[in-house]
Amino acid sequence: MKKYIWYFTLTSIFFILIYPDSGQTEKQKIFRMGVIADTFSGVNQNDARIALNLLLEKKLNTDFLQYKAETVIYPDIQAAIQDIKAGKLDLLTLPTMDYILDRDQIKMTPEMISGVGPEKEQSYILLVNEGSNIKSLSQLNKKNLIVEKGAGGKLALKWIDTLLLEESMPESGVFFREIKQVDKSSRALLPVFFGQADGCIVRNFAFETMVELNPQVGKKLSILNRSPVLGSTLLCFNPRIEKKFANTIINFIQKMPDHIEHRQVLLLFQVKQIFRYKPEYLKNLETLLARYEELKKKAAKH
């Protein structure tokens, strides 16, 4: 009898050495979400990373116990592309302009687009003080401009650069005396309202919200130019992700505006709503970028 017990023990040890995970829970897989730093501004990046990771971890613990969440904040799209090529990213949140300019390298599938207010995209407006008597963009030459930091500010400046080139004027970096970047729309609007700055560019929704809070803002500030509606942020999935898994995450993200605690996370991105992606939502931005490149080449020849 002892002989058989000894034989069984040796066999068991041998089996465990060959299959060390036997009898243990399955090792958790990593679901890695990447975020380009430009997609949010005015918040501590590490705080944002922790908040996003906790939210994703909570969802995975509910529906996909075999997965563990990991969130990475990338300084720019090129840093993220390295991990995409290495197969280390499952979900990426990035500015729409980055996606359009580098989509051949990104090779991820757009599934959602963020919007502000009732629109799936957002337009930008160039505002001046009514009392300044500035009636055209050319009159802002050698004056100062305030824009928001991050993806929104870059989009706004690309739009203004295109308008300037259309009128055979230099791009914003040369045209304006100073371009100041701020964390919030209110910090762009109020200096112009009080006559401390010459002009600012903000999202149309931010301006309308400020007017609702203080009608005097609408009376004292005038819209000099308005951009077409431009999508700002995309959420893209690795095409290798299982469809059922991706759809569960997509449905969860789309319902975030319905929950108070989840809305707080969306505010990191200055987002109120998230919609399913459609290619036409990027059409205006693609047209703008193509026109910018065309005008820039034309200007370089003269």
N, C-alpha and C positions, 0 to 999 in steps of 0.2 A: 504494500500500500504506500509506504514511504517512498518507494522508487517512483511510483506514478505521480505523487505530489511534487517530488523534486523535478521530474521531467516536465510537468505542467508549469512550474515556476520558471524554469529556464526558457521554455517556449514563450511564456508571457513576456519575460524581459526582452527576449530577442525581437518579439513582435513590436514592443514599445519603442525599441531602438530604431527599428525600420520605419515605423509609423508614429512619430512622437506626438502628433495631434490627436491620436485615437483616444476616445473617451473624453475629449475636451471640446468646448464650444468652438464653432468655426471662427477662425481669425477674421476680424472686421476688415472690410475693404475701405479704402479712403475715397470719399467723394470730394474732389478739390474744386473749390470755386475761386476764380480769379476776378479781381476788380482793378480797373485802371484808376489811378489816384485822381485823375482829372474829372471823374464822374461825380465827385462831391467836393465841396469846399466849405470852409468855415468850421470844420470839426477835426478833432484829433484823429489821425489815421488809425492809430492802434485801437482807440476806443471804437471806431467804426468797424474795424475788423472783428473785434470781440463781439460786438452787438450782432453783426451779421452771422458770425459763426454759431453763436448761441441759438439764434433763430433757426438756422438750418439744422443744427444738431437736434433741436427739439422735434422738428418734423421727421427727421430720419429715425429717431428713437420711437416714434409713433408708428411709422409704416415700413421702415427698412432697417431692422435691427442689425443686419449684416454690414451696414455702412457706418462709417465715422466721418464727420465733417471736418474739413480743413479749408480755411479762407486765407488767401494771399492777396496783399495789396501790391500792385506793380507800379513803379514810378512812371512807366510809359509803355506803349504798345510793343516796342521792340523787345523789352524784357519779357513780356507775356508770350510773344511769338516763339521765343526759345523753348519755353515749357510746352507750348502747343505742339511744336515739332517733336518734342521728346515724349509726347503722349501723356503729359502730367496734368492736363486740365480737362475738367468735365463740363464746367459752366463758366462763361466769361461775360462780365458786364463791362461795356466799353463805350466810348463816345462814337456816335454815328460817323463822324468825319474820319476817325481812325479806321473804322470798318471799311468805308468806301475806298480810302487810299491804300489800304493794305489787305484787302479781302483775299487776294491770291495767296498770301502767306498765312492768313488766319485760318482759312479752311474749316470754319465752324458754321453751324446752321443757325441763322437768326430765328428766334421763336417768339420774342416779345419786344415791345418798344414802350418806353416810358412816355407819359404825357403829363401836362400840367393843366389842371382845370378840366373843362369839358372837351378839350381838343386832344387828338392822338399825337399831335406834334405841337410845336410852340413857335410863335413868331417873335421877332425882336423889333423894338422901336427905338429910334434915336430921338431923344428929348432935349429941348432947350427951354430956358426961362422965357416966358412970354414977354417980359419987359426988356429982354436983350435986343429985340428987333432983328434977331437972326432968322432969316427966312429960307436960307439954302445951305447945303452942305459946304459949299465953297467958302462961306463966311466963317466957318470954324477953323480956317487955316491959321496955324500957329497959336491955337487956343487949346485948352485942356479938355480931356475926355475921361470919363470914369466908366469902367466895365466890371463885371463880375469875374472872379477867378474861375479856373477850371474849364471844362468842356464848353459851357455856355459862353464864356468870354471869348474863347478861341473861335467859336462859330460866329459870334457877333462881329468880331474883327475881320473875319474872312468875308463876311457880307459887306462891311464898310469898305474894305480894300477893293472889292469888286465895283462898288458904286464910284469910288474915287478914280479907278482906272477907266471906267466908262466915261468919265468927264475929263479924261486926259490929265489927271492930277496924280501926284505921288501917293504911294501907299501910306497907311495910317502911321507907321513908325516915323516917317519923315514929315507927313502932313501936319500932325498935331504937335504942339509944343511939348505936351506930356500926356501919357496914358497911364492912369492910375487904376490898379486892380484892387477890388474890395471883396469881402466875404459874403455880403448880403445885398439884395436889391435895394433895401432901404438906405444903405450906405452909399449907393450910387445916386438914388433919387433926391435925397434930402439936401445934399450940397448944391445941386442945381436949383432946387426949390428956393433955397435961401440966398441964391446968388453967389455962392462960394466956388462954383465950378461952372464951366461954360456949357457942357453937354454930357449926357450919359446914354448908355445903351442898356436896356433891361428887357426882360421877357414881358410880353404884353399882359400876361396874367398877373404878374407882380404889380404892374402899374394900375391895373383895374382894381386889384385888392387894396392898394394904397388909397385910391380915389374913394372907394367905399368907406374906408376908415376916416378919411379926411377929404371931403369934396373940394377944398381949396387947392389940393394938389392938381386936380383936373383943370381948374381954372387958371392956375399960375404956370403950369407946364404945357408946352405945345409939342405935338408930334411932328418932327421934321421929315422923317422917313420911316417906312415900315417894311420889314423883310417879308418874303413869303413864309408860310409855315414850314418849320424845319424840325425834323426829329432830332432829339439830342442824345438819347442813350439806348443801346441795344443789349439784349440778353441772348447770348448764343450758346448752343449746346454742342458738345462733341458728337459728331454723327454716329459714333459707335455706341452711344448710350442707348440702352434698351428703351423702346418707345413707351412702354407702360410706366417705367420709372420716370422718364422725362415728363410725361403728361401729368403725373402726380405732382411733381415739383412745379410745373407750370400752373396747374390749378391752384396750388397753394399760394404761389406768388401773386396770381391775379386776384385772390381773395384777401390779400393783405390789407387793402384799404378799408375792409369791413370790420377790422379789429383795431381798437384803440392802441394797444401796445405795438402792433405791427405797423401802424401808421407812423409811429415815432421813428421806426427804422427807415421808412420811406422818406421821411423828412431829411435824412442825411443826404439824400440825392435830390432834394427839392422836388420830389415827385408826389403827385396825388393819386394818379391812376396808372395802371399798366395794361396794355392791350396786346392781343395776338398780332404778330408781325405780318405785314403785307408789303410786297416790294414797292408798291406805289407810294408808301409812306416816306421813302427815301428819294423819290423822284426830284423834288424841288432842290434838295441839297446836291444831288448829282449834277443837276443842271447848273447850279450856282458854281460848283467847283470846276466844272468844265469851262464855263464862261470866264472864270477867274484866270485859269491857265491860258486860255486863248488871248485874253487882254494883256496878260503879263508878257507873253511872247511877242505880241504886237508892239508893246511899249519898249521892249529890249532892242527892237530893230531900229528905233528912232533915236 
